[in-house]
Amino acid sequence: MMTHFGLTRERLEIADSSRVFFERKKRARILTFILLGGLAVLFFFFCGSGFIHIPFLDVLAIMFKQTSENQLWQDVVFNIRLPRILGSMLIGGILAGCGTLFQAVLLNPLASPFTLGISSGAAFGGSLALYLGFQNPVFLAFFWGLVSLMIVILLGGTRKTLHPTRLILSGVIVSSIFSAGISFLKYLFKEEVSSVLFWIMGSLAGLTWQNITLLLPFSVILFIMLGLVSDSLNILCLGDDQALQLGLNPVFIRLFTLVISSFAIAAAVSIGGVIGFVGLIVPHLFRILIGPDHRLLLPISIIGGALLLLVADNIVRAFFQLEIPVGVITTLLGGPFFCFLLVKSEGQKY
Amino acid sequence: MLSPGKIGRTKILMSYSLDNLSFYYLPKKPIIKNLHLELERGCSYVLLGTNGSGKTTFLRILNGLLKPVFGSIRLNDTDLHSYKRSKIAQLVSFVPQNYTVHFPFTVYETVLMGRYPYKANFSDYSQKDHQTTLSILEKTGLSELAYKKITEISGGEKQRVALARSLCQQTPILLLDEPFSNLDIHYSLFFIRLFKDLVQKGSLVVTSVHDLIMAPLLADKVLFFEPQGISLYTDKEKAFQPEILKRVFKVNIHFPHLDDGKQWFSSINAMTNNQPSPSSHVVNQHEGLSKF
């Protein structure tokens, strides 16, 4: 009887091999809504929590009516907490989205937004700005982030191709050169090294509305671009020849996505520093949950990354006595979690 | 509907025309020299030659992945390199020797990607695409594997997925680079049968093969790749003669003759008629398990 039952079930599954595909799609959609809901609730929750506690309903009142009896509360929410909360969400989304993108474009599950040295370049630029005594290190950091990507592309691309392994190799080289540059600057700094360190470790403390205006356009462009190319990224995973054979130019997609995303990454790093593991862990986590289809994976990764960094940064901000750089927290928690994922998904080849 | 046989016969039937084509990676070592060749639809070409004799290079030139150094290659009377890649993708599909997918897509998703050339930009795969994928999976005996991750199936299964993906592309021209290298004899014969059917319906199939048992079964015409050049044999009975095989491969090879004096591979239909029936395997497996 059992055998018979098992057989009919198998027959049914053979009759509709696409079922899992559509089920997975449904699951991804449900997960997206859950994550979006969580993001919205936590957004308002974190606006209220911190050194000055503001009740949840009052936060809503401040947000939607724009007026409040308590002028202090309004100032705290709008001028101090809101930019930082928005910033953490945007940076989290950028890092996770670009992590997913880089893993697909570089055909390497170990890739992260920092693989191609954009982060090291930006960190070097920022350190340089601090050393030279600039008030605002963001723009120099942004500029050097883009410079490093340009060097990587020039090194990694030959006349007609843009080979993933070459790109990664040149990324590693450029990255270590800039790291050495940072070390040199640290050495020159001597006593004042803490300001550089704090920033290199990744921290969102002191995010301003001015930072958000830099971040917002690049992240919007990035998210739209990711939506447009998500389908092509699937094809790219078949390898360059197969992609070309299916009518997709892999070199163009690679170059186009790398350039657009590097702006967003440079902006994110120049504002928040090098916040580790968000761009590596989030894509892997959701790839295990919903599979590698980038049309589902990219939006979920972006929302998941935003949620992760929002939570991490606000725990650092609201619940710890002294401000720990959030990059340290994400790496401290992310590293072991990543080990857990690796053990858990034993047998799954990437 | 116009049938290719009736109107503009020569023009529609002629698929590839290579004119004075030369190709080399290094000028000192020419791989293809001054090749004049026409490849017609409704015909199966088999490429034979030693390792590194340029079979894969030739397939990549036909696919437009490589540009000839001299000479021209025309597809349906138009220069191949003046086509858009997306247009070529609707005409030519290519199964490479090594098929690696870099992330754990399911077999279903991988085969579905064969519909990419027909999909409008930024839109989802249509119902028809899913239907085509399902029917191809069933046709190639992959329905049971549809859920499996491509990174977790065996080499032969992966090769079947690669072939299914290229069939899903539904192109009139198929270029296959050693498609049977990992397949068992059952599925090799099964796919040979399938490609022969396609050829009869007017497709052009160009295959590089090392297996000299499979090659005569699949071939209508044979291209030998030798250091001194490429030679075309339009009659496969003449191509698989010991002296020619000895010249190409430096090995003595004799095919047995049938009683009526014909080559054994003339009886291809008898050999490849048995279609695989995946469901029967399932039944056996379950019955076998239930005994324990």
Interface residues (C-beta under 8 A of the other chain):
Chain A: M2 T3 G6 L7 E10 R11 E13 I14 D16 S17 S18 V20 F21 Q103 A104 L107 N108 P109 L228 D231 N234 I235 C237 L238 G239 D241 Q242 L244 Q245 L246 G247 L248 N249 R287 G291 P292 D293 R295 G347 Q348 K349 Y350
Chain B: N63 L65 K84 R85 S86 K87 I88 A89 Q90 V92 S93 F94 P96 Y99 T100 V101 H102 F103 P104 F105 T106 Y108 E109 T110 L112 M113 G114 Y116 P117 K119 F122 D124 H130 T133 L134 L137 E138 S143 E144 A146 Y147 K149 T151 E152 Q169 P278 S279 V282 V283 H286 E287 L289 S290
